[in-house]
Amino acid sequence: MNVFQESCCSILGVLLVFLLQGSCVDPDGDVVHKAVGDSLELTADYPKDGLEVHWKYNGINFAEYQHNKFRKVKHELFNERLKMDEDNISVTVSDLKLQDSGSFSILAEGKSMQYKTKLTVLRVHDLIRDVQIEYNVSWPQSKNICRFHLRCQASGDQNPSYSWTGHQSQTQGSHLNINLGPAENTTLTCTADNTFSAKYTTETVVCREKSEEQRFCVKT
């Protein structure tokens, strides 16, 4: 039993040493957020003497720097959007697309040392292209009011932040419920924001007789 335990400990010890020695990835890799159409620059800022660099995207080698020259490895990855700069040893992916989101790494070594792998996790976000307000209205029994149920919806980015202004309040979220008395009206503004872009739209709602409002209303 003791021999078995000692063997297990020895194997675990060897594995631990192997993992520690083989771990050359920067644990402080950056998460970078970009908008569609932006560019991502990946610079190998190391001494140039004897420098050899490999750029990878999701583990696939797409560019190399050897003997003071660049070489594209995987042409189909970024096609004509990949630019290389020998002055600062960098590659730039331009005109970013949503599908470019992923992990980029820089593996480099000099004449006498292996540099720590630089990791960049890219998140590409779509721009907000349009914002619309949809609403319907109900008339609670025994209450002389119109109850409006409003929904704000943006096209482009699927997860923006929403905010409402108007009707004497400011509210967060894509949905809004308000009450108005007969013949009352109010103008509401919904703003969709995702840090890279923002758009808004306004809608004026009026409390009318039930016979005039028995339909679903969509802003056009």
N, C-alpha and C positions, 0 to 999 in steps of 0.2 A: 504493500500500500504506500509506504514512504517512497519507494523507488518510483512509483507511478506519479506521485505528487511532485517529486523532484524533477522528473522528466518534463512534466507539464510546465513547471516554473521555468525550466531552462528554455523550452520552446517559446514561451511567452516573452521571456527576456530577449531572445534573439529577434523575435518579431518587432518588439518595441524599439530595439536599437536600429533595426532596418528602417522602420518608419521614420524615426527621428533623423537618421542620416539622409534618407531619401526625400525628406520634406523640404523642398527648395522654393515652394510657392509662398509669396508674400501674404501673410495672414491678414494684412491690413489693406487688401484689395479694395479699390474704389468702386462705388456704384455711381454711374454717370447717367443723368437723365437728359435726353435730347428731344427736340421736336422733329417731325418729318421735314426733310429738306436741309437740316443742319449738317455739320461735318464733325467727324471724330478724328483727332490727331493722336497717334501713339508714337511717342518718342523714346528712343533708346539712348538716354543721356549717360553714356559711359565713355571712358577713354577710347579713342579710335584705334590705337596701336594693337594690331592683331585681333580686332573685334569681329566676332561672328554672331549674328542675330537671326532669330526665327520669330515671325509673327504668326500667331494661331487664332483661329476663330472657331469656337466650340470644339477645340482639339484638332482642327484641320489646319495644316500649315499652308498659308496663302502668300507669304512673302519672305525673302531671305536677304541678308546682307553678308557677303563674304568677299574677301580680297578687295575691299574698298568699292564694291559694286553691288547694286540691287538686282534682284531677280524675282519676277512674279512666278509663283508656284501653282496656284489654283486660279487660273484666269476667269473661270466662270463664276467664282464667288461674288466678286464685286465689279467684274467686267471693266468698263471704262471709268468707273467711279473711284478707282484706287490710284492715288498719287504718291510718289516717293521723292524724298528730299535727302540728297547725300550730304548736304551741309550740316544738318542737325540729326542725321540718322533717324528719320521718322517716316511713317506711312500715314496717309490721311484717307479716310473713307468719306467721300462727299455725297451729297444728296441722299441722306439717310432715309431708309424706308422702315415701315413697321417690322418687317421680317428680319431686319438687321439686329434686332434685340438679341442679346446673347453674351457669351463670355469671350473676351479678347485677352490674350496673354502674350508677353514678350519674354523669350528665353534668350539669354545672352551669355557669352563667355569671352574672356580675354586670353592673353598669352599664358597666364599662369593661374587663372581663377575662373570659377563658375559663379556668375552673378545670380542673386535671388530672382526668381520669376516674378514679373510684374503682372498682376491680374486686374482687369477692368471689366466690370459687369455693366453692359449697356442696356438701357431701357429707352426705347423710342416711343414717343407719344404722338398721336394724331392731333391736328389742330381742330378747334371747334369751327365748324363751317356754317351752321345755321342754328337758330333757336326758335321754337314755336311754343305757344301756350294753347292747350286744349282745356275745355271745361264743360261741365254740365251743371244743372241747377235742379234743386228739389224744394218742395214746399212742405215743411213739417206740419202735421195736423195740429190744429188748435194754436198755431203760432203764426202771427201775421208777418212773416219774414220770407226772404229767399235765401236758401243756403247754397253757396257756390262751392263746387269741388274742382279745383284747378290743378293742372299737371303741366310742368315745364319739361320740354324734351329737346336735347341738342343732338345734332348730327355731327359726325366726325368722331371725336373722342367718345368712347362709350362710358367713361367713368369720370365725368367732370364734377365739380362742386357747383351747387345751385344756391342762389340767394334771391329773396323777394324783397322788394321795397314798395311802399304805398299802403293805403288803408291804415295809416297811423301805426305801422309796425314794420320791423325788419325780421325776416324769418329765413332759416336755412333749410335746405332740402328741396326735392323736386315737386313735392305736393303741398298744396295750401288750401285750407278751408276757411271761408269767411261768410258772415251773415250780413244781409242788407235789408233795410225796411222798404216798404212800397215806394217806388219811384226814386229810390236812392241809387247812386252810381259811384264807382270808384275806379281809378286807374292804377293798375299794378304793373310793375316791371320785374321781369325775371332775368337774371344774369347767370350765364354758365361760364365757369372759369376752370382752367387746368394748368395754371402757372405760365404756360407758354402762349396761351391765347385766351381771349375772353370775348363773348358776344352777348347782346341782350335784346329783348323785345318787350313791347308794352301791349297791354290789353285793357280796354275799358268795359266793365260789366255793369249792367243796369238791372234793377229788380222790377220786372214787369208782371202783368197778370199771368196766371198759369197757362191760359189758353195760347198765349203768344210764345211761350218758352218750352213747349212740350217736344223738345228735340235735342239732339246732341250737337253742341256747337264746336266748331274747329276754326281756329284763326287761319286766315289765308293771306 
